[in-house]
Amino acid sequence: MRRKKNTPTDRQFTMAHVRRVERISPSFVRLTLGGMDELAPRGHDHWCRLFFARDGQDTLQLPTRTGEVGWYLQYLATPRARRPWVRAYTCRDVRPDTGEVDIDFVIHEDEAGRLGPAAQFALAASPGDRLGFLDQGIGFTPDHPHDWTLLVGDETALPAVAGIIASLPQDARGMAIIEVPTSGDRQEIRAPLGLEVRWIHRNESSAGGGPPGQLALEAVKATVPLRGVVHAHLIGESALATGARRHLVQEWGVPKRNVDFVGYWRHGRPATT
Ligand SMILES: Cc1cc2nc3c(=O)[nH]c(=O)nc-3n(C[C@H](O)[C@H](O)[C@H](O)COP(=O)(O)OP(=O)(O)OC[C@H]3O[C@@H](n4cnc5c(N)ncnc54)[C@H](O)[C@@H]3O)c2cc1C
């Protein structure tokens, strides 16, 4: 899927540690990471790759190359038994004054009731646990004048949508559609007056049994097209991101270059690293 290149050139791997663990809502665990004094806050949907030791690994071995492709080639060349797990996450808050970063993890299970390695790490985490951190920059980079901002996402996108909204100018206009598992997972988001935030709670929907993202996609399809130039940022489960893009391009007539879309995860498929 299309992602504009914005990876920072000056980044380093950081060996971070868990400072605090908080169950902030029914579906989210927030880990506050320490040791992040060097990380510059980038706002918006600032994201990172996190590296976790696999079961049976005594040490967390991080790549030494930091180039966008270099670290990954080095990772692939490392025998699987020594490779860490790698997953992408959003920095919900970056506080250089205390050297802390908050990451909000969705605690999800697959159909057999198994947690993914990242969700498992978050659920079992305690202060002192170590994990690797690689800065990935921001993904929200509209490069054209527009009248409306349209943000659409599921729960994995909530940290990114909240960060993007906090970074928008006060005169921004548009809409954010955010699907979360339960009403208890809503977070307070202070949006510009002209930006409507619509929440969808899966547990309250009669059609709520489907994979995450389906209700948000239905909501996009039920929305009256915004008149004027739109910039859309569509993130979350892959079928939501691609389905919403198709709808906006085919039914609303939004030019493809005005639509950024990123599948954050795929239903039924673990991340490949
Ligand atoms: C740029 C970016 C930013 C992201 N930011 C965040 C973030 O801030 N918070 C966050 O929680 N996630 C975020 N994600 C999504 C996260 O990387 C994936 O959900 C990841 O697959 C979780 O890893 P895991 O090890 O827990 O599960 P995996 O091992 O990858 O998957 C195991 C199983 O769980 C399923 N699965 C994975 N994620 C979910 C889910 N959320 N709900 C239901 N089933 C799931 C998979 O389909 C698979 O069947 C982001 C992804 C990207 C690309």
PDBQT file of the ligand as one rigid body, heavy atoms in Angstrom, charges set to zero:
ROOT
HETATM    1  C1  LIG A 301       2.110   2.424  11.259  1.00  0.00    +0.000 C 
HETATM    2  C2  LIG A 301       1.360   1.481  12.212  1.00  0.00    +0.000 A 
HETATM    3  C3  LIG A 301       0.977   1.930  13.460  1.00  0.00    +0.000 A 
HETATM    4  C4  LIG A 301       0.279   1.091  14.341  1.00  0.00    +0.000 A 
HETATM    5  N1  LIG A 301      -0.077   1.564  15.580  1.00  0.00    +0.000 NA
HETATM    6  C5  LIG A 301      -0.703   0.739  16.455  1.00  0.00    +0.000 A 
HETATM    7  C6  LIG A 301      -1.013   1.190  17.776  1.00  0.00    +0.000 A 
HETATM    8  O1  LIG A 301      -0.675   2.310  18.184  1.00  0.00    +0.000 OA
HETATM    9  N2  LIG A 301      -1.671   0.332  18.613  1.00  0.00    +0.000 N 
HETATM   10  C7  LIG A 301      -2.008  -0.948  18.199  1.00  0.00    +0.000 A 
HETATM   11  O2  LIG A 301      -2.590  -1.699  18.997  1.00  0.00    +0.000 OA
HETATM   12  N3  LIG A 301      -1.710  -1.398  16.954  1.00  0.00    +0.000 NA
HETATM   13  C8  LIG A 301      -1.060  -0.596  16.087  1.00  0.00    +0.000 A 
HETATM   14  N4  LIG A 301      -0.729  -1.057  14.831  1.00  0.00    +0.000 N 
HETATM   15  C9  LIG A 301      -1.169  -2.392  14.449  1.00  0.00    +0.000 C 
HETATM   16  C10 LIG A 301      -0.255  -3.505  15.005  1.00  0.00    +0.000 C 
HETATM   17  O3  LIG A 301       1.045  -3.371  14.437  1.00  0.00    +0.000 OA
HETATM   18  C11 LIG A 301      -0.869  -4.869  14.600  1.00  0.00    +0.000 C 
HETATM   19  O4  LIG A 301      -2.130  -5.032  15.177  1.00  0.00    +0.000 OA
HETATM   20  C12 LIG A 301       0.048  -6.041  14.940  1.00  0.00    +0.000 C 
HETATM   21  O5  LIG A 301      -0.305  -7.112  14.081  1.00  0.00    +0.000 OA
HETATM   22  C13 LIG A 301      -0.077  -6.502  16.386  1.00  0.00    +0.000 C 
HETATM   23  O6  LIG A 301       0.906  -7.505  16.584  1.00  0.00    +0.000 OA
HETATM   24  P1  LIG A 301       0.642  -8.826  17.457  1.00  0.00    +0.000 P 
HETATM   25  O7  LIG A 301       1.987  -9.441  17.634  1.00  0.00    +0.000 OA
HETATM   26  O8  LIG A 301      -0.152  -8.467  18.667  1.00  0.00    +0.000 OA
HETATM   27  O9  LIG A 301      -0.269  -9.726  16.513  1.00  0.00    +0.000 OA
HETATM   28  P2  LIG A 301       0.179 -10.564  15.192  1.00  0.00    +0.000 P 
HETATM   29  O10 LIG A 301       1.144 -11.647  15.535  1.00  0.00    +0.000 OA
HETATM   30  O11 LIG A 301       0.607  -9.606  14.129  1.00  0.00    +0.000 OA
HETATM   31  O12 LIG A 301      -1.201 -11.228  14.760  1.00  0.00    +0.000 OA
HETATM   32  C14 LIG A 301      -1.722 -12.374  15.428  1.00  0.00    +0.000 C 
HETATM   33  C15 LIG A 301      -3.191 -12.531  15.033  1.00  0.00    +0.000 C 
HETATM   34  O13 LIG A 301      -3.918 -11.437  15.561  1.00  0.00    +0.000 OA
HETATM   35  C16 LIG A 301      -4.607 -10.733  14.530  1.00  0.00    +0.000 C 
HETATM   36  N5  LIG A 301      -4.553  -9.305  14.879  1.00  0.00    +0.000 N 
HETATM   37  C17 LIG A 301      -3.494  -8.456  14.806  1.00  0.00    +0.000 A 
HETATM   38  N6  LIG A 301      -3.835  -7.230  15.286  1.00  0.00    +0.000 NA
HETATM   39  C18 LIG A 301      -5.151  -7.330  15.656  1.00  0.00    +0.000 A 
HETATM   40  C19 LIG A 301      -6.089  -6.434  16.225  1.00  0.00    +0.000 A 
HETATM   41  N7  LIG A 301      -5.766  -5.181  16.572  1.00  0.00    +0.000 N 
HETATM   42  N8  LIG A 301      -7.358  -6.871  16.480  1.00  0.00    +0.000 NA
HETATM   43  C20 LIG A 301      -7.730  -8.141  16.183  1.00  0.00    +0.000 A 
HETATM   44  N9  LIG A 301      -6.889  -9.054  15.665  1.00  0.00    +0.000 NA
HETATM   45  C21 LIG A 301      -5.604  -8.649  15.399  1.00  0.00    +0.000 A 
HETATM   46  C22 LIG A 301      -3.876 -11.073  13.237  1.00  0.00    +0.000 C 
HETATM   47  O14 LIG A 301      -4.764 -10.978  12.131  1.00  0.00    +0.000 OA
HETATM   48  C23 LIG A 301      -3.443 -12.502  13.507  1.00  0.00    +0.000 C 
HETATM   49  O15 LIG A 301      -4.502 -13.410  13.258  1.00  0.00    +0.000 OA
HETATM   50  C24 LIG A 301      -0.038  -0.230  13.935  1.00  0.00    +0.000 A 
HETATM   51  C25 LIG A 301       0.382  -0.693  12.683  1.00  0.00    +0.000 A 
HETATM   52  C26 LIG A 301       1.060   0.155  11.819  1.00  0.00    +0.000 A 
HETATM   53  C27 LIG A 301       1.514  -0.358  10.456  1.00  0.00    +0.000 C 
ENDROOT
TORSDOF 0
